[in-house]
Structures are given as structure tokens and as C-alpha cells.
């Protein structure tokens, strides 16, 4: 009996222990899955996730919605709203601990200890990198508006580089930094590549990988690649694709007053029997400093192969290499047929000039190589009588072939599509009018796996053994505007604490865009006039997916968390195609301590006259800022800059003597702007400016073409005095004044 009693007691203790362990195990399991239930919350509603980090929450996260009033699953689904719109499932969560049930209530009223928990499970994966906002605002349930925000963890990626992508004038002793959106990145040495090759050492600290080169070459374009496969040590994430950026180094010497030279085009065409004349851009170029060599390419095949292999990416963003897109070809194996110091034929258009070769060029293919300040500029040249034109739309292409010497369209001209490393494709032959219509060139590129941003292409035009080429370059064929679109922000300048709210319209010309999703991205800009969103290859700083409404509209907002002052732009994309963009600026603002005013004695003057500027500085209560030292500079007109000190009344005067600007003699007037700012920096931005319109001539000539035929043309001239006394500058007519006319012949 005693043994059985002890046995029963032992079994009882064991059973209680098992029950206790089981209950504790269930409790721990519950705590592991829903640990946030145990956290206190003072408001009526709470929304959170089990796990979050500084980088955000995972894209497969499940939310827990807690309430102190009893709600059905349907009510939770109805009152909980997400932006962007999110479809989700709701499941009520119950739990008992030692016989006490949590998340049960008998009524919809708040009660002490009443907590209901609901699992909110999205039906699709959350978009990485986006911020999801949730809210409860239905007054039937909420005592005030509730809101929560969740940053979805972006993929492991590069978020910033130094130098920036397509940065110019980078010092040759600059280091190269790549910052990631994760801490503790792996060893990056094996995943870093720079071209041209440079030796150096590597450092890794926090989220930044640094390469310190021994020395970069001046005026050189470098491309840096961070290869896919780089691992984040903390989370084990891997960089999914290569990241590339380019920059251009600065010159070791000051470039002031050294001059510049560039061809107006990278592909020139001439007809035989005439001396070639072509346009160039020059600044301070002397004849003896410019050398032009002409090389003949023996065959059309050699010419096209050389072009396709050596045509370089568009470098218009660079400072020192922008005119070098034709590539630096090794010309030693080709026949040099001409070497001259060409005469520069100047025009009245600023910077634009012409060069005329001293001899005719025979039918064939050439490269012009111009050397100025030890820098080569090359241009591709073809000479033949075939004149061709092409146009590409989003649906079809067209080529028109014409013989310039015979003055007739070329029937039966065969057109081929050429690309690097690919077999040429025949597009067909022209009809009686010299016209060939063919299928979309973009499809041709896709079939041949040709990338627009890296691979050039040619159209070969062939008729009875005569061959010519049309250069397609490396720029993507324009599809035309497939959308009516508009994108605007609520303003153009923001403070760091603001949010940018945007609104837009997207309406397809052929596609109904309503209830289709578009992506709005925030990108970093480079400065006014520099941001060029259509050419940006950088990853967006932030993005969100929006649905186009039934009214073809959309709206949304971005916050500036983590941004630095500067220029940014918003971009709307449908798939990979950009539809619209707009630019904004984010800045820090400090109220200026005082103001500066600059007032001209006259708003309009004739060249050669003097104009005085009255400078005054005062605090905002009207008190003078006496003894203030200022710097002044000008824009337009001749150079006018220096320093000035205000008197005890906070005032001073400057006198500017205007001069006639020969470069603007085709304009009746030019603008002169005086800028004044403190010599020493202030906390807030303080400056003053004034504008004066300077008129060169005191009479104004207008000419009008009134028609004519092959024998003669009629022109009308009208001459008026320039009157600066009123708003309009045209004064009384001028009679009995000699007018001289010059006739120019334009050749091609």
C-alpha cells in the first residue's frame, strides 16, 4: 500500500511536472511567436512586428494588431488601412496562461486587462526598400487617428559613392569610397575592379569600403565595378548584381586661357568634287597650335569594323573627354594623305567656326585627327554621292536614299543593319522613290542582344557597288511620346524636416494606364542643370509603387530621412521605361541676420555710359549695418569685381563703366548683373543683386523676307531709333540711312 501510495504521489508529481513543463513550453512557444503581446501599450490600438532592425523589417514580415476593444476579423480588415495599398489576411490570436485567456472581451468597450491580438498577414511579399504606412481613423472605432510606419528592408546594395557617378574634376590623390546599406560588409578586395588599372590599398570600416590608389592619372575617365557576390557578414546577404560608376579626374595644371577645340559632329559626310567644309567649336585657338591629319581607310568593311569596335560611349558629361567620343584609334597603319595647320574661319555665332580643306577628297572613307594642346580629337568621314536619311519610330523605321550628283532617288538600294560582333542583317531594298520601310530597329537590337548604352550600330547603304553608312551611334532609338504625362511636387525647395508631396497624370496614347501600377523613384541630383534624369544609372534612394486612378492620376509623398542638402529628382517609371520627372532641392535654412540691397541709378543704358549702384545694408528692424565689408562681382559685360566697406549709415556707392561686347553684336542688348555679398561668411545666406540692360547700337534694324522665285528674292528692312525712356525700346523711324546687305552661300 505504501509503495502504491508513493507510486501514485510520484506519478502525480511527475504528471504535474509534465503539465507544468508542457504549459511552460506552450507559453514559451507562444512568446517566441508573439513576444510583442507581452509589451505594454497605452493607446486603444497598436501595430507592430515581431522582429525589426535599424535597416527595417523583412519583406515577409507578419504584423500583430492589438486592440483594447473587441473587434471581429472583418472589422479589423475594414478599419486597418495601408499605403501603398496592401491586401492581407486577418486571424484572431488567443492564448491561455495557467487557465487565464488573453485577447477575449465580452463587449466592444475598453476594459482593464482586455487585449485582443490579430495576426495581419500580407497576401504578397512586401516591396523591398519601400515605407509602408498603416492607419486606423474610422471614428466609430478610433478615439483619434492612429498611424504607424514600417521601412521594408532594402536589398543589400550600394547607397553612396565618392566620387559620385559621372563626377568631374576629381583630384588625382582622391580616395574611392563605396558605402552600403548594411554594417559589417565582407572583405571587398576580390570584388573591386577599376579601369584603367591602378594599384592601391583597401580598407573596410563599418558600412564603407575604401580604395586608396597610389595615384590616378589626370584628365582620365575611370570606371569602378563592385562585383556581385560581395557578402554582408552580419546578415549573410549577397550583392545580387554588379554596381558600376564612372568619374573623370582633374587636370594637374590650370586650364585657364589654354583654349579648346572640338568637332561639331562625330560623323561627317561630303560629296566628291568639292573641298570639304565642316563646323568646329573653338576658343582661343591659334593656327600654329592646331594640327589636322587626314587618314584614308582602304575599304568600307575596314571602316565599319573600326567604327563598331572603337566608337566610345557618349562622354558629354565629362570636362576633358567630351569631344573624344570617336575613340583614340591607332592610325599608324593607315595612309596619311594630308597634314595641315588649318585656317579657322570664324563666324558671328559665339564659339562656332569652320575649317575648309585645301583639296578635294575622293570617294572613300577617312578619319580626321585634330591635335590641340597634345589632345587628339577624331571624327569619322565618308565621301560619296549617296545621300541617305533615316527615321525610327516606336513601330517602324524608314530609310530614304538619294544620289546627290544625279539628283534622283535611288531605287533598289539595299540596306543592312550592322552591329559589333554580329552578322549583318538585310532590311530590304528601296522602292521607286528611294524609300524602304522596315520593322522596328529596336526589335533588331533585341534579337541581336545589343545594349543601347554600350554598343553602337550602323546602317549600311549599298547600290551598284557604292557603299555608304548611317551612324546610329549608341543612343537608344526614341520611341516618341507614348504617354501624356505630368509630374509636379507641391513646391520646388524643401527643408530637411519636410516631406515632398507629389501629384501626376499618366495617360497612355495607345495603352489604357488606369489601374495599372507605376513606380515613383527618388534620385540624387548633381546640381542645377546637371541632374539629367534620363541618363541616370544610379539606384534610387527611395521608391514606391502606385496605382493609376480611374482619372489617370496618382499622388504620394516621400520623407527626407537620412538625406543631405542638395538637388534631387522624382522619376515615374512604367516597367523600365521613364515617363516623367521633376526636380526638387533640399536645403538647410537659417534666417539671415541682416539684408543687403543694391539699387542701380538707371535700368537701361547705352554701351559706353556709366551706371552707379547704391549699396545699403540694414538689420530687419531698420538699423544700419555700419562698417560692413562686402565683396562684389558681376555677370555679363566686362569684368567688374572687388571689395567695398560700408560707411556708418551702412551705405556705399559703386560706379560701373560699360563697354560694347563684340561677341554680342547681333543682339540689341545684353544684361549686366551686379552681385554683392559679405566678405566673411554668415550663418544665413545673405546677398544682394541688381540688373541693368545695356544696349549696344542706338538704332535697331529689322529685316523681313517677302518672297521671291529662282531669279530674285524680295526683302524689307525697317530702321528705328533705340529709345530708353520708356518700357519699349523701339523709337521713331530713321530715314535716309544707308543699309548694307551681305549674301552668304551655304555649302554642304
C-alpha positions in Angstrom: 0.0 0.0 0.0 2.7 2.4 1.0 4.6 1.7 -2.2 1.4 2.2 -4.3 0.8 5.4 -2.4 4.3 6.7 -3.0 3.9 5.5 -6.5 0.7 7.5 -7.0 2.3 10.5 -5.4 5.3 10.1 -7.7 3.1 9.8 -10.7 1.1 12.8 -9.6 4.3 14.9 -9.2 5.5 13.6 -12.5 2.2 14.4 -14.2 2.2 17.9 -12.6 5.7 18.4 -13.7 4.9 17.3 -17.3 1.8 19.6 -17.2 3.9 22.5 -15.9 6.7 21.9 -18.4 4.1 21.5 -21.2 2.3 24.7 -20.2 5.6 26.5 -19.9 6.7 25.1 -23.3 3.4 26.3 -24.9 3.9 29.6 -23.2 7.5 29.9 -24.4 6.4 28.9 -27.9 3.6 31.5 -27.8 6.1 34.1 -26.5 8.6 33.2 -29.3 5.9 33.7 -32.0 4.1 36.6 -30.4 6.6 38.2 -28.0 5.2 41.6 -28.6 1.9 40.6 -26.9 3.6 41.0 -23.5 4.6 44.6 -24.2 2.5 47.3 -22.6 0.7 49.8 -24.8 -1.3 52.7 -23.5 -3.4 53.6 -26.6 -6.5 51.8 -27.9 -4.7 50.2 -30.8 -1.2 49.1 -31.6 0.5 47.6 -34.7 4.0 46.1 -34.6 6.1 43.2 -35.9 8.0 40.6 -34.1 11.4 41.4 -35.4 12.8 44.7 -36.7 16.3 46.2 -37.1 17.8 49.5 -37.9 17.6 48.6 -41.6 13.9 47.9 -41.3 11.7 44.8 -41.3 11.8 41.8 -43.6 9.7 41.7 -46.8 7.9 38.5 -45.5 7.1 40.1 -42.1 3.7 39.4 -40.4 2.2 42.2 -38.4 0.4 41.9 -35.0 -2.5 44.3 -34.5 -3.6 44.7 -30.8 -6.8 46.3 -29.6 -8.3 47.1 -26.2 -11.8 46.8 -27.7 -13.4 43.7 -29.1 -13.3 43.6 -32.9 -14.2 40.9 -35.4 -11.7 39.9 -38.0 -13.8 41.6 -40.7 -13.9 44.8 -38.6 -10.1 44.8 -38.4 -9.8 44.2 -42.1 -12.2 47.2 -42.7 -10.6 49.8 -40.4 -6.9 49.0 -40.9 -5.6 50.8 -44.0 -2.1 50.5 -45.6 -0.3 52.9 -48.0 0.7 51.6 -50.5 -2.5 49.5 -50.6 -1.9 46.1 -49.2 -4.2 43.0 -49.4 -3.9 41.0 -46.2 -5.5 38.2 -44.1 -6.7 38.7 -40.5 -6.6 36.0 -37.9 -7.6 36.5 -34.3 -4.9 35.2 -31.8 -6.0 33.6 -28.5 -3.7 32.4 -25.7 -4.2 30.9 -22.2 -1.6 31.0 -19.5 -2.4 29.0 -16.4 -6.1 29.0 -17.3 -6.3 32.7 -18.0 -7.4 33.6 -21.5 -5.8 36.6 -23.2 -7.4 38.6 -26.0 -11.1 37.9 -25.0 -13.6 40.5 -24.1 -17.4 40.4 -23.8 -18.2 43.8 -25.3 -16.8 46.5 -27.6 -15.9 48.7 -24.6 -12.4 49.1 -23.2 -11.8 47.1 -20.1 -8.9 46.6 -17.7 -6.7 43.8 -18.9 -8.6 43.4 -22.1 -6.2 42.8 -25.0 -7.1 41.3 -28.4 -4.4 40.3 -30.8 -4.8 39.8 -34.5 -2.3 38.4 -36.9 -2.0 40.6 -40.1 -0.5 38.5 -42.9 0.1 40.2 -46.3 -1.0 38.1 -49.2 2.1 39.1 -51.2 5.6 39.9 -50.4 6.2 43.5 -49.2 8.3 45.6 -51.6 11.9 45.9 -50.5 13.0 49.4 -49.9 9.5 50.9 -49.5 8.0 52.6 -46.5 4.5 51.2 -45.7 2.2 53.4 -43.7 -0.7 51.9 -41.7 -3.6 53.8 -40.1 -6.9 53.5 -38.2 -9.0 56.6 -38.4 -12.7 55.4 -38.5 -14.4 57.5 -35.8 -16.7 54.6 -35.0 -13.8 52.7 -33.5 -10.9 55.2 -33.0 -10.8 57.9 -30.3 -8.2 59.7 -32.6 -6.3 58.9 -35.8 -3.7 56.2 -35.3 -0.7 55.8 -37.6 2.4 53.6 -38.0 5.2 53.4 -40.5 7.4 50.4 -41.4 10.5 50.6 -43.5 10.9 47.4 -45.5 14.5 46.3 -45.5 16.0 47.1 -48.9 18.3 44.6 -50.6 21.9 44.7 -49.8 23.2 47.4 -52.1 25.4 50.4 -52.6 23.8 53.7 -51.4 26.6 56.2 -52.0 29.9 56.6 -53.7 32.8 59.1 -53.6 33.4 60.3 -56.2 29.8 60.4 -57.4 28.8 58.7 -60.6 29.9 60.9 -63.6 31.7 63.3 -61.3 34.3 65.5 -62.9 37.5 67.3 -61.8 38.2 64.6 -59.2 41.7 65.2 -57.6 44.3 62.7 -58.7 45.0 62.0 -55.0 41.4 61.2 -54.2 40.4 58.1 -52.4 37.4 56.0 -53.7 34.7 55.2 -51.2 31.7 52.9 -51.6 29.0 53.0 -48.8 26.5 50.2 -48.4 23.1 50.0 -46.6 24.5 47.4 -44.2 27.1 47.4 -41.5 29.9 44.8 -41.4 30.4 44.3 -45.1 32.7 41.5 -46.1 36.2 41.8 -47.5 35.8 43.7 -50.7 39.2 43.4 -52.3 38.3 40.5 -54.5 35.1 42.2 -55.6 36.6 45.6 -56.5 37.7 46.5 -60.0 38.9 49.8 -61.5 39.7 50.5 -65.2 42.2 51.7 -66.2 44.1 49.5 -63.7 45.5 51.3 -60.6 47.5 49.9 -57.7 46.5 50.8 -54.2 45.4 49.5 -50.7 42.0 48.6 -49.3 40.2 49.5 -46.1 36.9 48.4 -44.7 35.2 50.2 -41.8 31.5 49.9 -40.8 29.4 50.1 -43.9 32.1 51.7 -46.1 34.7 50.1 -48.3 37.6 52.4 -49.3 40.2 52.0 -52.0 43.3 54.3 -51.7 45.0 54.4 -55.1 48.7 55.1 -55.4 48.0 57.8 -57.9 45.3 58.4 -60.5 46.2 59.9 -63.9 45.0 63.3 -64.8 42.1 64.0 -67.2 41.2 60.3 -67.3 37.9 58.5 -67.1 37.8 55.7 -64.6 35.1 53.0 -64.3 34.7 51.3 -60.9 32.9 48.0 -60.6 31.7 46.3 -57.3 31.1 42.8 -58.5 28.1 40.7 -57.5 28.7 38.1 -54.8 30.1 40.5 -52.1 28.7 39.3 -48.8 27.3 41.2 -45.8 28.9 39.4 -42.8 26.1 40.3 -40.4 23.1 39.0 -42.3 24.8 36.8 -44.9 23.1 38.8 -47.7 24.9 38.8 -51.1 25.1 41.7 -53.6 22.9 40.5 -56.4 24.3 42.4 -59.3 27.4 44.4 -60.3 27.4 48.0 -59.4 29.3 50.4 -61.6 30.1 54.1 -61.6 32.5 56.4 -63.5 34.3 59.6 -62.8 36.8 61.9 -64.5 40.0 63.2 -62.8 41.1 66.8 -62.8 43.9 68.4 -64.7 47.2 68.9 -62.8 47.6 72.3 -64.5 45.2 75.3 -64.5 43.3 75.2 -67.7 42.6 78.9 -67.8 43.2 80.6 -71.2 44.5 77.5 -72.8 41.7 77.3 -75.4 39.6 74.5 -76.6 38.8 72.7 -79.8 36.1 70.2 -80.8 34.4 68.9 -83.9 30.7 69.8 -84.2 29.9 66.2 -85.1 31.5 62.7 -84.7 30.4 61.5 -88.2 30.8 63.7 -91.3 29.6 63.2 -94.9 30.8 65.0 -98.0 30.1 64.7 -101.8 33.1 64.2 -104.2 34.4 67.1 -106.3 34.2 69.7 -103.6 36.6 70.9 -100.9 35.1 69.6 -97.6 33.9 72.3 -95.2 32.9 71.4 -91.7 31.9 73.0 -88.5 34.0 73.1 -85.3 33.9 74.7 -81.9 36.9 76.8 -80.9 38.0 79.1 -78.1 41.4 80.8 -78.2 42.8 78.5 -80.9 45.7 79.8 -82.9 46.5 78.3 -86.3 50.0 77.2 -85.3 48.7 75.3 -82.3 46.2 73.2 -84.2 47.2 70.3 -86.5 44.8 68.4 -88.7 45.8 65.0 -90.2 43.6 63.2 -92.7 43.9 59.4 -92.9 42.3 57.2 -95.7 40.6 53.9 -94.7 41.1 51.4 -97.6 37.7 49.6 -97.6 34.2 50.0 -96.4 34.4 46.8 -94.3 37.5 48.1 -92.5 35.8 51.4 -91.9 32.7 49.9 -90.4 34.6 47.4 -88.3 36.8 50.1 -86.9 33.8 52.3 -86.1 31.9 49.5 -84.3 34.9 48.4 -82.3 36.2 51.8 -81.2 33.2 54.1 -81.0 33.1 55.3 -77.4 30.3 55.9 -75.0 28.8 59.4 -75.0 31.1 61.4 -72.7 29.2 64.7 -72.9 29.1 64.7 -69.1 32.9 65.0 -68.9 35.1 68.1 -68.9 38.2 66.9 -70.7 36.9 64.0 -72.8 33.5 65.2 -74.0 34.8 65.7 -77.6 36.6 62.3 -77.6 33.6 60.1 -78.3 35.0 58.8 -81.6 37.7 57.0 -79.8 41.5 57.1 -79.9 42.2 54.9 -82.9 45.7 53.7 -83.8 46.1 55.4 -87.2 49.7 54.4 -87.9 48.6 51.6 -90.3 46.5 53.9 -92.5 47.6 56.2 -95.3 48.0 59.8 -94.3 47.0 61.9 -97.3 47.1 65.4 -95.7 48.7 67.2 -92.8 48.0 70.9 -92.2 47.7 73.7 -89.7 44.1 74.7 -90.8 42.8 78.2 -91.1 39.9 78.8 -88.7 37.0 80.6 -90.4 35.2 82.4 -87.6 31.5 83.3 -87.6 29.4 85.7 -85.6 28.0 82.8 -83.6 30.0 82.5 -80.4 32.5 79.7 -80.4 31.4 78.2 -83.7 33.9 78.3 -86.6 34.6 76.4 -89.9 37.5 74.7 -91.5 37.9 74.2 -95.2 40.3 71.6 -96.5 42.7 72.8 -99.3 41.9 69.9 -101.6 39.1 67.6 -102.7 38.7 64.1 -101.3 38.0 61.1 -103.5 35.2 58.7 -102.9 36.0 56.6 -99.8 36.3 56.6 -96.1 38.6 58.7 -93.8 39.4 59.7 -90.2 40.2 63.3 -89.4 42.6 63.6 -86.5 42.9 67.0 -84.9 45.6 67.7 -82.3 45.4 70.7 -80.0 47.3 71.1 -76.7 48.5 67.4 -77.0 44.9 66.3 -77.1 43.5 64.3 -80.0 40.0 64.7 -81.4 38.9 62.3 -84.1 35.9 62.2 -86.4 34.7 59.6 -88.9 34.3 60.8 -92.5 32.8 59.3 -95.7 32.8 60.8 -99.2 30.3 59.6 -101.8 27.3 60.8 -103.8 24.8 58.7 -101.8 22.7 60.9 -99.5 20.6 59.0 -97.1 18.2 59.8 -94.3 16.7 57.5 -91.6 13.9 57.8 -89.1 12.9 55.4 -86.3 9.6 55.4 -84.5 8.2 53.1 -81.9 6.7 50.8 -84.5 8.7 51.1 -87.7 11.8 52.5 -89.4 12.4 54.3 -92.7 15.4 54.9 -94.9 15.4 57.3 -97.9 18.3 57.0 -100.4 19.1 59.8 -102.9 22.0 60.3 -105.3 23.2 63.9 -104.8 25.1 64.1 -108.1 22.4 62.5 -110.3 19.7 64.5 -108.3 17.4 61.5 -108.2 16.1 58.9 -105.6 17.9 55.6 -105.7 15.7 52.6 -106.4 17.0 49.2 -105.4 19.4 50.4 -102.7 19.9 47.6 -100.2 20.0 48.5 -96.5 21.8 46.4 -93.9 21.9 46.6 -90.1 25.4 46.3 -88.6 26.4 45.8 -85.0 29.6 44.8 -83.2 30.3 41.1 -83.3 27.1 40.3 -85.2 26.3 39.2 -88.7 24.8 42.0 -90.9 21.1 41.8 -91.4 19.4 42.8 -94.6 16.4 45.1 -94.1 15.3 45.2 -97.7 15.6 47.4 -100.8 14.3 50.8 -101.5 11.3 51.4 -103.9 11.0 53.8 -106.9 11.0 56.8 -104.6 14.2 55.5 -102.8 12.2 54.6 -99.7 12.5 51.5 -97.5 10.1 50.8 -94.7 11.3 48.2 -92.2 10.3 46.7 -88.9 11.3 48.3 -85.6 15.0 48.7 -85.3 14.6 48.2 -81.5 13.4 44.7 -82.2 16.5 44.1 -84.3 18.7 45.2 -81.4 16.8 42.9 -79.0 17.2 39.9 -81.4 20.9 40.5 -81.5 21.3 41.1 -77.8 22.7 44.6 -78.3 22.7 47.0 -75.5 21.8 50.6 -76.4 24.0 52.2 -73.8 27.2 50.5 -74.8 27.0 49.2 -78.4 27.0 51.4 -81.5 25.3 50.4 -84.7 25.4 51.3 -88.4 23.0 51.1 -91.4 24.9 50.2 -94.5 23.5 51.6 -97.7 24.7 49.8 -100.9 23.8 50.4 -104.5 25.7 49.1 -107.6 28.9 48.6 -105.5 28.7 52.1 -104.0 28.6 51.9 -100.2 27.6 54.5 -97.5 26.8 54.4 -93.8 24.3 55.9 -91.5 25.6 56.2 -87.9 23.1 55.2 -85.3 25.7 55.8 -82.5 25.0 54.3 -79.1 21.9 56.2 -78.1 18.5 54.5 -77.7 16.1 55.0 -80.5 13.4 57.4 -79.4 10.0 55.7 -79.2 8.2 59.0 -79.4 6.0 60.2 -76.6 3.7 57.2 -75.8 2.1 59.0 -72.9 0.5 62.2 -71.9 2.2 62.8 -68.6 2.8 65.4 -65.9 4.6 65.2 -62.6 4.8 68.1 -60.1 5.7 68.5 -56.4 3.9 70.8 -54.0 6.9 73.1 -54.2 10.5 73.1 -55.5 12.5 73.8 -52.3 12.2 71.9 -49.1 13.7 71.9 -45.6 15.3 68.7 -44.1 12.3 68.2 -41.9 9.7 68.4 -44.7 8.0 65.8 -46.8 7.7 66.1 -50.6 4.2 65.6 -51.8 3.8 64.9 -55.5 0.9 64.6 -57.9 0.9 63.5 -61.5 -1.1 62.4 -64.5 -0.2 59.4 -66.8 -2.4 58.7 -69.7 -1.3 56.3 -72.4 -1.8 57.3 -76.1 -2.3 53.6 -77.0 -2.4 51.9 -73.7 -5.1 52.3 -71.0 -2.9 53.1 -67.9 -5.8 53.2 -65.5 -5.5 50.8 -62.5 -2.0 49.9 -63.7 1.0 50.2 -61.3 3.8 52.6 -61.9 6.9 53.2 -59.8 7.9 56.6 -58.5 11.6 56.9 -57.6 13.6 59.4 -55.7 17.1 60.0 -57.1 20.0 62.2 -56.1 20.8 65.1 -58.4 24.1 66.7 -59.1 23.3 70.4 -59.3 21.1 72.8 -61.3 21.2 71.8 -64.9 23.3 68.7 -64.2 20.8 66.1 -62.9 19.8 64.8 -66.3 17.4 62.1 -65.1 17.1 60.4 -68.5 20.7 59.4 -68.3 20.9 58.4 -64.7 22.1 54.8 -64.0 22.2 55.1 -60.2 20.0 53.1 -57.9 17.0 55.2 -56.4 17.3 56.4 -52.9 13.7 55.5 -52.3 10.8 54.2 -54.4 7.1 53.3 -54.1 4.6 51.6 -56.3 1.4 53.5 -57.0 -1.8 52.6 -58.8 -3.0 55.0 -61.6 -6.6 56.0 -60.7 -9.7 55.9 -62.8 -9.0 59.6 -63.6 -5.4 58.8 -64.9 -3.9 60.5 -61.8 -1.6 59.5 -59.0 -0.3 61.1 -55.8 2.1 60.3 -52.9 4.9 61.5 -50.7 8.4 60.9 -49.7 10.2 61.8 -46.4 13.8 63.1 -46.4 15.1 60.9 -43.6 18.8 60.4 -43.9 19.1 62.8 -46.9 21.7 65.5 -47.2 21.1 69.0 -48.6 21.3 69.2 -52.4 19.3 68.6 -55.6 17.1 65.5 -56.1 14.6 64.5 -58.6 11.5 62.3 -58.8 11.0 59.9 -61.7 7.9 58.0 -62.8 8.5 54.6 -64.5 6.3 52.0 -66.1 8.4 48.9 -66.0 11.8 50.1 -67.1 10.5 53.0 -69.2 10.7 56.5 -67.8 7.5 58.5 -68.2 8.0 61.8 -66.3 10.3 63.5 -63.9 10.6 66.7 -61.8 13.4 68.3 -59.8 13.5 69.5 -56.2 16.0 70.9 -53.8 16.5 70.1 -50.1 18.4 72.7 -48.0 19.1 73.8 -44.5 17.8 77.3 -43.8 19.0 79.8 -41.3 17.3 83.2 -41.0 19.8 85.9 -42.2 21.0 88.4 -39.6 20.6 91.4 -42.0 19.8 92.2 -45.6 21.7 93.8 -48.5 20.1 96.0 -51.2 21.7 97.1 -54.5 19.9 99.8 -56.5 21.1 100.9 -59.9 20.8 104.6 -60.9 19.4 103.5 -64.3 17.8 100.3 -65.5 18.8 100.8 -69.2 22.0 102.4 -70.6 23.9 102.6 -73.9 27.3 100.9 -74.1 30.0 103.3 -73.0 27.8 105.0 -70.4 28.4 104.8 -66.6 25.9 103.5 -64.2 26.1 103.8 -60.4 24.9 101.3 -57.8 23.8 102.3 -54.3 24.6 99.6 -51.8 22.7 99.6 -48.5 22.7 97.1 -45.6 20.4 97.0 -42.6 19.0 94.8 -39.9 15.4 93.8 -40.2 14.4 96.5 -37.7 15.9 99.1 -40.0 19.1 99.7 -38.1 22.1 100.3 -40.4 24.9 97.7 -40.5 27.8 100.1 -40.4 31.4 99.2 -41.4 30.4 96.0 -43.1 33.0 94.7 -45.6 31.5 93.4 -48.8 32.7 91.7 -52.0 31.1 92.4 -55.4 31.2 90.6 -58.7 29.4 90.7 -62.0 27.9 88.5 -64.7 27.7 89.8 -68.2 29.6 92.8 -69.6 33.3 93.3 -68.8 34.9 92.1 -65.6 33.8 94.1 -62.6 34.7 92.8 -59.1 36.4 93.9 -55.9 35.7 94.8 -52.2 33.9 97.7 -50.6 33.3 98.9 -47.0 30.0 100.5 -45.9 30.0 103.8 -44.0 28.4 104.5 -40.6 25.0 104.6 -42.3 25.5 101.1 -43.8 25.8 102.6 -47.3 28.2 102.8 -50.2 28.2 103.5 -54.0 29.8 101.7 -56.9 30.3 103.0 -60.5 30.4 100.7 -63.5 31.7 101.9 -66.9 30.1 99.7 -69.5 31.7 98.6 -72.8 30.4 97.3 -76.1 30.6 93.5 -76.3 31.7 92.4 -79.7 30.6 88.8 -79.1 27.0 90.0 -78.8 26.9 92.5 -81.7 24.0 90.5 -83.2 21.9 91.3 -80.1 20.5 94.7 -79.5 21.1 94.4 -75.8 22.8 92.4 -73.1 22.2 92.0 -69.4 24.6 93.1 -66.7 24.1 91.7 -63.1 25.9 93.0 -60.0 26.1 90.6 -57.1 27.1 91.8 -53.6 27.7 89.5 -50.5 29.5 89.7 -47.2 33.3 89.3 -47.3 33.1 86.9 -44.3 30.7 84.0 -44.2 27.4 84.3 -42.2 25.2 81.7 -40.7 22.3 82.5 -43.1 22.5 83.2 -46.8 22.9 87.0 -47.4 23.3 88.7 -50.7 22.0 91.5 -52.9 21.9 92.0 -56.6 20.9 94.4 -59.3 20.4 94.2 -63.1 21.0 96.7 -65.8 20.2 96.3 -69.5 23.0 97.5 -71.8 22.2 98.5 -75.4 24.9 98.4 -78.0 23.5 100.3 -81.0 21.3 103.4 -80.8 19.4 102.3 -83.9 17.7 99.0 -84.5 17.4 97.2 -87.8 14.7 94.6 -88.6 14.6 92.6 -91.8 11.8 90.6 -93.4 11.6 88.1 -96.2 8.7 88.9 -98.5 9.0 86.1 -101.1 10.6 85.5 -104.5 11.4 82.9 -107.1 14.5 81.3 -108.6 15.6 84.6 -110.2 15.2 87.1 -107.4 14.1 87.5 -103.8 12.5 90.4 -102.0 13.5 91.6 -98.5 12.2 94.5 -96.5 14.3 96.5 -93.9 13.0 98.7 -91.1 15.2 101.0 -89.1 14.2 102.6 -85.8 15.9 104.7 -83.1 16.5 103.0 -79.8 14.6 104.9 -77.1 15.4 104.1 -73.4 12.9 106.5 -71.9 10.0 104.0 -71.8 9.3 100.3 -71.4 9.6 99.7 -75.2 12.9 100.5 -76.7 11.8 101.0 -80.3 11.6 104.7 -81.0 11.0 106.9 -84.1 11.8 105.6 -87.6 15.2 106.5 -89.1 15.0 108.0 -92.6 17.8 108.5 -95.2 20.1 106.0 -93.6 22.4 103.7 -95.7 21.7 99.9 -95.2 24.3 97.4 -96.3 23.3 93.8 -97.1 25.7 90.8 -97.4 24.9 87.5 -99.2 26.4 84.2 -98.0 26.5 81.0 -99.9 25.9 77.9 -97.8 27.5 74.7 -99.0 27.4 71.2 -97.6 
